[in-house]
Amino acid sequence: MKLFEPFDLKNKKLKNRIVMAPMTRSRAVDNIPNALMANYYRQRAGAGLIISEGTSPSVNGLGYPRIPGAYSPAQIEGWKAIADAIHEKGSVFFLQLMHCGRVTSSENLPEMGETIAPSAVKAAGEMMTDTKGLVAHETPKKMTHEDIEATQQEYVNCAQNLIRVGVDGVELHSANGYLMEQFLNPKSNLRTDDYGGNFKNRARFVIETVKKVVAAIGAENVGIRFSPYGEMNDMQSDYDDLVSLYVYLATELKALGIAYIHIVDHRGEMGAPQFKTDIKETIKGAFAGTVITGGEIDSKEKAQEVLAHGFDLAYIGRSFISNPDLVEKLKHGKALTKPKEALFYTSGAEGYTDY
Ligand SMILES: Cc1cc2nc3c(=O)[nH]c(=O)nc-3n(C[C@H](O)[C@H](O)[C@H](O)COP(=O)(O)O)c2cc1C
């Protein structure tokens, strides 16, 4: 069965075609990855590829409480231990770099952190904080050219340090309404310089950043996540050049030869609207490389359907939270345990490593 067969992801051998999706779990007290997290990932290393929870490349990028970073020596040491734990179990580990941009609260940022975004456009909605509960998002500072360059350099520095300690690759989070998608979307990017306006300009921040990270760690160690038609975090998907934008991105990324494109599919329970076009197939066609996608997979049949549609790897999110031995359970058709949603973002082992 193809799902359980190995897959060559550029120079890395995945033991199967099941990917543990990136999931924020807010267990990184003081934003430092810890032993509890290493245990959590070790338990789930039946996956061919594990993509870490969203991890900030910058003090400015910490949107949610207790999310990890990858910009300090202590954080990099923490990720080293996690990479070692995952490798012991024969899985491959990409770390997701998530800069939250305007989707944050200053309550969640250290003193020197600053809420920045392509334009000074506030996101609707609220952010959870440990200090004040739910608070409204704030109007971000519009990034200057210096901010853009400094932020890109933060991605590069993190990527280099992570590879140095044995992490296999990084996934740039350009989905779900965070900083990179804030540049792509014309409702959050109102710039009139080279980084705003037509779709090529709006893609510039993402493509430039990918190029810089590729130059630093190699294209084979870089992936990216997109969520076309997604509406998380006040993204609005009703803009005219959406298909042109994603075809352009996929074509540029093909030329760069990155390891994969990962496409979020949050239709159904996750609340995204129906896709207006066959955007996943369109991206696959233009990229012509490895594409990961999924959504609501809770059986081997559903995972196989993703592969049968011509995609290469199937991501699984929530089922991995409550079934550390998910791959074995899928293989043998065993019933899955349901996740406890109230414990998704709490601190401590309960609802985390005790399934
Ligand atoms: C608790 C939780 C945290 C999540 N955090 C992230 C994240 O940090 N980065 C990301 O790209 N997606 C995140 N997602 C989205 C998942 O990666 C995935 O796309 C989503 O859960 C749908 O897949 P599923 O139906 O298999 O659960 C998160 C989802 C959940 C449930």
The ligand as an ORCA input file, in Angstrom:
! r2SCAN-3c Opt
* xyz 0 1
  C      -4.356     22.652     17.982
  C      -4.014     23.057     16.581
  C      -2.922     23.877     16.359
  C      -2.540     24.228     15.056
  N      -1.400     24.977     14.860
  C      -0.916     25.173     13.610
  C       0.357     25.768     13.407
  O       1.094     26.108     14.344
  N       0.770     25.917     12.121
  C       0.001     25.544     11.042
  O       0.421     25.706      9.899
  N      -1.207     24.961     11.225
  C      -1.673     24.742     12.474
  N      -2.871     24.071     12.647
  C      -3.572     23.510     11.476
  C      -3.156     22.048     11.253
  O      -1.819     21.978     10.786
  C      -4.061     21.327     10.228
  O      -4.005     22.019      8.999
  C      -5.506     21.263     10.699
  O      -5.588     20.742     12.011
  C      -6.357     20.419      9.756
  O      -5.913     19.094      9.720
  P      -6.752     17.932     10.481
  O      -8.147     17.986      9.928
  O      -6.036     16.657     10.138
  O      -6.729     18.237     11.950
  C      -3.290     23.758     13.945
  C      -4.416     22.968     14.180
  C      -4.776     22.601     15.464
  C      -5.965     21.689     15.676
*
